[in-house]
Amino acid sequence: MSSSKVIIRFLNIAVILLCAPIFWMAFNEGGKWIGLTKVPVEVVGTGSMYPSLFWDQSEGGPENFTLAPIAEFRTTPLMYRRFTGITFLGQTYFRRPLAYGDLVTFASATTRNILAQEGKNPHSGFIKRIIGVPGDTIELRDGYVLKNGTPLPEPYINTPRSTYGGSTLPDCRPLQVGPGQYFVLGDNRKVSSDSRFELGLVSDQDISFILPYSEQSSYQSLWRDPSRDQELVGTPTLNTNEFYRYLTNLRPTPKLSQSSARRAQALLTNPKTTYSMEQAILDVGYSNVILGEFITYGHYSAEELYQNLLSQSNTAQQLKNSDYDDIGLAIKTGEVNGCPTQIIVGHLGGYLPATYEASVVESWQKSKDSLISVLASWEKGVEYNQLDQSKLTELLVLLRRRLALAEEVLSVMSRREWLSDTQKAKISADQQDAERINQLANELNQE
């Protein structure tokens, strides 16, 4: 073999060796784009996918990455890109089918709106688990998911018997999943915004990444054994005294427990009841300056209820509000139109010192000073027989009553107390007294 051929062969081998990594990189990158190779996916709302994904304490979860390392697959899961596929002779290739249990990420106008309302990046999308595929019938009943009439064994959910209906899919109302749509749920059902609520069914075309159920072995050590979940049917799960122990700034108050029970029963009987929190609290004889209420449906342990309330901004603010002093909780279970339902109602009460504008206090003080002067002047009229003494007596009674009211109001204001309903009624009637005083004074002055 000539030396020139040897050199050419050597150069060919060198080119192949040099190009192989490039070809491999190109294939690998291409594999990522057509869904053959997994890629790390940044997701938000991972608390809704606990325990598979990380749930930070700052969002009401039990985990803190500063205290213990968190596995990367729980914060940035590896998933396949949902390639649209290549269609050839009527057959589509490289298009991964979707099935029950798959983790999927998706984005749509609806997700953008929900995330914007929650103050999060509207373009981040959601990650949820597929529960129903086209043709499936899904029903939520007593905390369980029924798929085509059969309860699902769900090892991946955070707690058993924790799936309750929402605005889009209420309890005990079967829903058939239509073509090209999917019913999705978060694994941490009690804090997940999913197909039960505003999100609704997810369109096939909105799904961007997928992790098949068969490839979720890395998460299975975090899951539960669901074999005894059905034993929980109809059993209570919340201990109110244990729940109260989480609220160190609030004291349990029997009357608020009674008002909560009245309100819960009314809501259980009629979700659109006109029986208000204020009326229930009034009926049990409790009164305070500021009042609050929280309502939730479902079965919770004390810790779950506490975490659920903290994960929602409105109730978190209520429980952390130092203005509240008292709390009462009530749980009511029953059936509405044959559907098992449990409602939890909490009532809060607190006191704030009253504050009054300086001009208001000054006005009452001037009124008091004026009444003292006027009263002293008319009291001398008792000595004048030419005056109508019956009118004078009435005038003096009214003046003394107005003076007593002014002194009472000023005393309440100086102690930074709130005016009672009785005192407010007296103030409303005071204007009539003032008008009658003017009338009597004019008549007596003409005599």
N, C-alpha and C positions, 0 to 999 in steps of 0.2 A: 504494500500500500504506500502510495506516494506521501511525502510529507505534507503536501497541500491538502490531501483528503483528510489526513489526520487532524490537521488544524481546523478544517471545516466542521468535522464531526465534533471536535472539542468545543467549537464555538456554538454548535447547535445544542449540545448538552448544557452549556453554560446559559444559553438563552432560556432553555426550558426551566433550568433551576432558578433562574432569576424571575421568570414570569409566573412560576407556579404559585408563589405567595400572592401575587397580584390577582391571578385567576381565582385563588381560594377566597381572597378578600372580597372580590367581586361577587363570587357565588354566595358567600356568607351574607353580604349586604343585600344581595338580591333575595336570598332566602328570608331575610327579615321582612322585606317589603311584600313578599307574596305569602307570608304566614307559615313558612317552613321552620323558622328559627325564632325562639322566644326573645323578647326584648323587655327591658325594665320599663314599667309604666308608672308614672307619677299619678297618684289619685288623691282625692279629697274625701272627707267624710268617712274616714276609716273606722271611726267609732261605731258606725252603723254596720260594719262587717266584723266586729269583734265576736268571737275570739280569734278568728283566722287572721285578721289584720289588727294593727296596733291601735290602742285607744288611750290617749294621753289624759293624765289627770286634769290638765287645763281645760279639757272638754267634758269633764265629768266622769272620766274613765278611771280604772284602777292602776294604770301603768305610768311609770316615770322613767324616761330614757336616761335621765341624769343619774339615776340610782342603779340601773341595771341595763346592760346592752340589749338592744332589740334586734332580732335577726332581720336582715335586709329584706327577706322575702315577705315580711309582715308590714313593711313600710313602702316598699317599691316592688310589687309582685312582678314576676316574669310571665309575660303573656304573649300569645300569638296575635299578630296584626290580622284583622279581618279583611283579607284580600277579596276584591269583588269577583275574582275568578276569570278564567279564560274559556270562552265558549267556542267549541269546534265541532261542527257537524251535529249541532243540537245537544252536545254534551259539555257540561261546565266542569273545568278542572281547577285545582288549587283553591276551591271555595270550601272552607270548613263548615260543616253542618253544626247547628246549635241544638243542645239537648238539655234535659233536666239536670240541674246541679252545676251547670257551667257557670263560672264567673265571667262577667262581661263588663266592659266599660262602654259608655255611650254618651252622646251629647245631642241636644236638640234645643229648640226655642223654649221648651218647657223647663229643661234643666237650667238653662241660662237664667230664666226668670226666677226659679226657686233659689238658686245660688245668690242672685243679686239681692233677693229679699233677706237672705241670711247673712249678708255682708261678706260673702266669699267671692273668689274669682269666678265670674260667670262662665268663663271658657274652660274651666277645669274638667267638667263632665262628672259623671257618676260611675260608681262600681257597685254592682249588685249580683245576686244569684238568680239564675233562671229557675222558676218553679213551674210555670206552665208554658207549653209550646202550642202552636196552632192546632186547634181541635180539642184541646184539654178543657175540662170544666173545673174551675177552682171555686171552693167555698171555704169561708172562715167561720168556725163554730166553736165557741167556748174555749178559745185560745189555741185551737188546732187548725192545721191546714188539711182540707180534704181535696184530693185530686181525683177526679172522676168517681167521687163518692167514697173513696178510701182514705183514711188518715195517713198522712205521710210520716214515716220515721225520719226525723231530721237530726242527725248527730252534730251538724255544724252550727246549730243555733245556740245562742248564749244561754238561754234558759228555756226549759220546756213550758208548754202551755202559755206561750207569750205572744201569739199572733192574733191581734184583734183588728176589727174592721176600721175603715176610715171613710173619708168623704166620697171617694170613688167606688170603693167596694165595702159596704157595710157588712156586719156580721150576718150570717145565715142567708146570704143572697148569692146564689150560684152565678158564676160568670164564665161564659164560654170565650176562649181566646180565639180571635179571628185570624184569618190568613195574614202572614207577614208580620205578626205581632207576638209579643212575649210578655208574660206576667212575671215580674221580678220582685224579689224581696231582699232586704238586708238580713244578715244573720243575727244582728242584735235588734230584734223586732221592735222593742219598746222605744227605741230612739231613731228608727230608720224612716226616712222619707222615701217611699217606694210606690209600687203600683196600687197600693190601698188608698193613696191620697192623691194630691194634685198631679203627680207624675203620670198616673194612669198606665196603660199598656205601652210598651216600648216597641218602636218600629224596627224591623230588621235592618233597614238602611241606615239607622242611627248608631248601630253597634260598631265600634272601632277595634276593640281587642277582645280576646277570648282566652280563658284557661279552662280546658275541658275538665269535667268532674273526675275522669279517670286519671288525670295528671296532678291531682291535688294531695298526693301522699305526704308532702312536706307539712301540710296543715293538720293532718289527721290526729297527730299526737295532742293537738290543742282541743279536739272535739270531745263530746260527751258520748255516753252509752245511752241511746234512746229507748232501750228495750222495755223500760218500766214507765214510760211517759204517760200511758193511758190510765195508770193507776191514780193520776192526779185529777181525773174528771170529777167536778163538783166539790172539790176540797178547798177550804180557805187557805191562803198563803201569807196573809199579812197580819203581823202582831203589832197593834197600834202602840202599845207601851214601848216596844223595841224601837219603833219608828221615832217616837218622841225623844228617845235618848240621843238621836242624831242632832236634835234641835236644842242646843244648849242655851240659846238666847230666848227661847220661848217656853212658857209654862202651860201644861195641859189644863184646860178649863172645861169643867163638865157642861156648862151651859152652851158653850160653843160646839161641843160634841153633839148636844141635843139639837141645836139649830142645823148642824151639818147633816144629821140624820133626817130631819124633816125635809131639808132641801134635796137630799139624795133620793128619798122616797118619791118626792114630787117629780123629779127628773126621770126616775125609773118608770113611773106611771105614764108620764107624758113629757118627752124631751123638749116640747115647746111650752112647758108650763109657764104660767104667769106668776107663780109663787116664787118671789124673789128672795135673794139672800137677806136683804134688809128686813123683809117681812118675817122670815124664819127667825132671825136674831131678835126681832122685837117680840115675837110670840113666846120666846123662852125667857124673856126678861133680862137679857144681856144688853148693856149699852156701853159705848166707848166712842172716842172721837174719830178714829180711823178704823175702817173695816176692810177686809179683803177675803177673797175666795179663790180656791183652785179646784178644778174638776178633772178627773182622769178616769178612763175606763180600762179594765183589765185586771189580771191577777199579778200581784207583786209580793216579793218579800220586802221587809223593812228597808234593807239596803238598796234593793232595786228601785223602790219607789223614791227614795231619797236621791239616788243618782239620776233617775228620770226627771225629777223636778228640777234638779240643778242643771241638767242639760238643756232645759228650755229657758230662754232669757227672762220671760215674764215671771215664771214661778221662782226662778233663782233669785231675782231681785226681791220678790216677796219674802222668801225665807231668810234672806240676808239683811232685810230692812230692819234697822235697830229701832224704828218707830213702833214696830209690833211687839207686844208683850205676851199675848195669849194666843193659844191655838186649840182647836178641837177637830177631831177627825172622825168620819163615819164611813162604814162600808155597807153597801146594800146589794144583795144578789136577788135575782129573780128571772122570770122569762117575759119577754115582750114579743107577742105574736109567735110564740113557740121557740123563741131564740134565747138561749142562756145569756144573761148579761150581768155584769158586776160594775158598780160605779163607786168611786171613792171621792168624797167631798171633804175639803178642809176649809175651816173658817178661821180667820185671823182678826185680832183686835188689838188696838194700841192707843196710847194717850200722848198727845203733844200739848205743851203749854200754849195757851192762847196768846196771840199778839194783836194789839190794837194800835191803829195809827194815832199819832199824837194829836192830830186835829179832832179825832173822834172823842178822845178823852177830854180834851180842852172844851169841846162843845158841851159835854155832860157836866163838867165843872162849872161852866158859866151858867148853865141851866139851874144847877143847884144853888149857886150864889144868888141868882135872880129870884128864885122861889123863896129863899130865906128872907130876902128883903121885902118881897111882896106880901108874904104871909104875915110878917110882923106888922106891916101897915094895916092890913085888913083885920087883924086880931083886935086892933084898937076900936074897930067899928062896933064891937059888942056893946060899947058904952053909949052908943047913939041910938036912942029909941026910934028916931025918925027913919032909920033904915029898916028894910024888910028883913027881920031876923031869920026867917026861914031860908031866904035866898042866901043870906050871909053864912048861915050854918052850912048850907050845901057847898058854897064857895070855899069855905075853910077846909071842909072834908076833902074836896078835890085837890086843893093846894097841898095839903099835908100828904095826900096819896102820891102826888107827883114828886114831892120832895123826897118821900121815902123811897120811891123808885129810883130817883137820881142817885141817892146815897147807896142803894143796893147795887146798882150797876157800876158805880165808881169803885165800890169795894171789890166786886168780882174782877174788874179790870186790873186793879192794883195787885191782886193775887195771881194774875195771869191765868184765871180760870175761864172756862167757856160758859157763855150764857145758856141757861137751861131752856127747855121748851116753854116752861111756865113763865120765865122771865121774858122770853121773846114775845109771848102772848100779851104780857103786861105792856111792853113797849109799843106793840101794835095798837093797843087800846088807849095808850097815853095821848095820842093825837085827838081822840074824841074828848078826853078830859080837858085838853088845852082849849079846844073850841068852846066847850061849855063854860069854862072859866072866863073866857073873853066875853061871852054873852052875858053871864051873871054880873061881871064887873061893869059892863056898859049900863046894864039896867040899874044897878045900885048907884052908880055915879050920877044918874039922872034924877035920883030921888032927893 
